[in-house]
Amino acid sequence: MTRTILLTGATGTVSTALMDALKGADVNLRALVRDPSKAEALRERGVEVFAGDLDDPGRFRRPSRASRTSGCSSRTARAHRSTT
C-alpha cells in the first residue's frame, strides 16, 4: 500500500533532504507550506501543496487526511535536537 507522507516546513532544508532521500520510494508526498508562492519547486517534484500553518489547526486538517499518513516536521526536528 502506498503511504502518504505530509511534510511540514516543506520549503526548508530538512524537508528538502527528506524528499531527496524518498526519491523513488512508493510514497505520495504532501506539503504544508505557509506561502504557496514559494512552493513551485515542490510542485515540479509532483508534491501536492497545501497552504497552512501548524499554529492553525483548522487549516492543517485537510492535507493530513489520508488513509495512512505519516508526518515529518522541521519544527519537530529542531525540538528534538534541542532536548538531546
Residue pairs with C-beta under 8 A, 6 or more apart in sequence:
1 67
1 68
2 26
2 27
2 28
3 26
3 27
3 28
3 68
3 69
3 70
4 27
4 28
4 29
4 30
4 66
4 67
4 68
4 69
4 70
5 22
5 27
5 28
5 29
5 30
5 69
5 70
5 71
5 72
6 30
6 31
6 32
6 63
6 64
6 66
6 69
6 70
6 71
6 72
7 15
7 18
7 19
7 29
7 30
7 31
7 32
7 47
7 71
7 72
7 73
8 15
8 31
8 32
8 54
8 71
8 72
8 73
8 74
8 75
9 15
9 32
9 73
9 74
9 75
10 16
10 19
10 31
10 32
10 33
10 39
10 42
10 47
10 49
11 31
11 33
11 35
11 38
11 39
11 41
11 42
12 74
13 74
14 72
14 74
14 77
15 31
15 72
15 74
18 72
19 29
19 42
19 45
19 47
22 29
28 48
28 66
29 45
29 46
29 47
29 48
30 47
30 48
30 49
30 50
30 63
30 66
30 69
31 39
31 42
31 47
31 48
31 49
31 50
31 63
32 50
32 52
32 53
32 54
32 60
32 63
33 39
33 42
33 49
33 50
33 51
33 52
34 51
34 52
34 53
35 51
36 49
36 51
39 47
39 49
42 49
43 49
48 63
50 59
50 62
50 63
51 59
52 59
52 60
52 62
52 63
53 59
53 60
54 60
54 73
54 75
64 71
